[in-house]
Structures are given as C-alpha cells and as structure tokens.
C-alpha cells in the first residue's frame, strides 16, 4: 500500500489504515511530535522561511509570462519591521537569505504582513531574476515522516544586507 493510499484511508476514516501504518512501525493514529532536526535548526538560526504563491504568479508555470513578472516586481522577501530594525535593514534594500545550505539574494520588503521570526518569500522565480540563487538552495532535501512530503516549510535561516555577503 502506498503512502497516498494510507493517508487517503486516514482522511476518509478507513479501517485498513491502522494495519497499514502498523506495518511501517507508525502509530495507528498520526500525531504531532517535535522534529529533532527542526529543533536543532531553530536553535541555530533565528528566522523561519515561509514560501507561498506570489501575489501575481500563483505557480512557476507562470514565470514565462512577462506581464505577470512585471506586476509581481523584483524577486523579494518580506520581513517584519521589528526583525528588519534589529538588523538595520530597510525597505527596498538588496539582502541575502542564508544558512548552511547556501544563500539567495533578493530585494527586501519590510511589512507587518508577516510575524516576527518569519521571512516570507512569495513565489518562486527563475534564478536569473534574483540577485543570486533560488530559494530552493536553502531548503533541506529530507522528507516528512508520514507521507514523505517536502520539508521546505521547516527551513531556518538568517538575513543580512547584500553588501555583507560572503565573497
């Protein structure tokens, strides 16, 4: 039985899911437990990366539509004013997001539309449009414990002025 079939059974309340989960050494009813890797990264890096569809580009399939890219503006990240102030960063400034996996250069938007402790990168843009790199470079390639989903929302990092980048 595939992970999708198992999860489908759980979501539909199917009876076969208990046995299927047990064969994989998993509890019969999924429950949340802390991820040790996520906790290690949170202890080391101060900001969590949040990725979401862009305001005018809901999917990378639209990256070839120049009109939508112009409406979206330059590839950016959004940081709460409290976090920006603590780092002496200002709206419109080129910045780099970085962690052990790499760094990405984007334009900073300072806004209270995100909570402190979070950096939002709306939309995935071709790396030729960023100052450097793509947000995927910062994300782990590991999978979730149930369903083998992506863990990109468990990415921790920091942000600094682009001028301060490592050469």
N, C-alpha and C positions, 0 to 999 in steps of 0.2 A: 504494500500500500504506500502511495506517495505521500509526501508531507502535505500537499494540497488536499488530497483526499482525507487525510487525518484532520486537518484544520476545518475542512468543509463539514465533516461529521460533527466536530465540536460545535461549530457555529449553528448547525441545524439541530443540535441536541441528539445526534445519532448515537445508537448504543454501541456500535463497533469501535468507537474511538478509544474507549477505556483500554481494551485489549491491545489495540494498535499502539497506543502510547506506551503501554507496559513493555511491549516487545523492544522498544527503544530505550528502556530504562528511564522513562519520563513518568511524572506523576499523572494519575488519571484525569485530574482537572488542572489545567495550567494555572499558575500563579506567578506573581511578580516576585523576583528576588534580585538583590543587587548584583550587578555585573562587576566582578573584581577588576577587570581591565578598565572599565569606565571609571571606577572609583580611583584607580591609580592615575589615570589621565587627569581627572578632575582635581586631584591633589597637586598636580604639577602645572597645569595650565589654567588661567583664570576665566576664560570665556568659552562658552559652548557655541559651536557652529549650528545655525539653523538654516537649512536651504528650503526654498519654496519656489513655486512657479513665479515667473516675472509678472510685472503688472500688465505688460502688453505682449508678452511672449509666454504663453502657458506651457510650452514644451519646446525642446530643442529642435523639433521638426520645423518650427517657425523661424529658426535662426537665418534661413536663407531669404527671408522677407525683409528687405532693407527698410521699408516704411515702418515696420514694427520695431526694428532695431533702433531707428532714429527716435521713435516715440518713447522707447524704453530708456534711451540715454546711454551714456557710457556704462560699462560693467561696474557695479558698485557693491558696497557693503553698507549696512545700516547699523549704527551703534548708538546706544542710549547716551544722552548728554552727560550724565554722571561718569560713565566709562570714558568718554572722549575727553572730558575735562581732566580726569586723573592722569591721562596720558599726554595732555597738552596737544590734542588733535583738534582740527577744525573742519567744519563742513566744506566739502569740495576738495579737500586735500588728498593727494595720492598717498595710499597706505599699503602696507603689506600685511597679510594674514600669514601666520607661520606656526609651525610646530615641528616635531621631529621628522615628519614625512616630507616637508618642503615648505615653499612659500608661494603666495599668489599676490600679484599687485592689482589693486582696484582703487576706485575713487570712493572716498568716504562721504556718506550722508549721515548727519547727526540728527536723530529724531527720537521722540519718546514713543514711537510706534512699536518699539521693542523694549523688553525689560532689561534692567541692568544684568550683566552676566552673560548676555547673549549677543552674538553677531549674526545678523541676517544677511544672506546673500540671495537676492531674488533672481531667479532664472539662471540657467547655465548658458554661457555664451562661448563662442569659439575663442580659443586661447589667443588668436591673432588680434582680438579686440581688447584684451586685458593688457595691463601694463606688463604682466608676466604670468604665465602659467594658467592653470584652470583649477577650480575649487576641488575637483576630484583628487588632485595631488595631495590634499590634506587629509583625506579620508582613509580609514582602515579598509583592508580587503577581507576582514573576517566577517562571519555570518552570525545571525542570531541563533540562540539555542533551539528554538522551536520554529520551524518553517524555513529556516536558512535564508532569512531576509537580510537586506543590507543594513549596515550599522552606521551609515553616514550621519545620522542624527545624534550619534554618540561620539562626535568629533570635538576635541578640546584644542584650544589654540590661544594665541595672543595676537595683538595688533600693535603696529608701530608706524611711525612716519616712513614713507618710502625712502627718504634721504638716509635713514638709519639702517637700510637693508644691508645684509651681509654681502660682500662682494666676492 
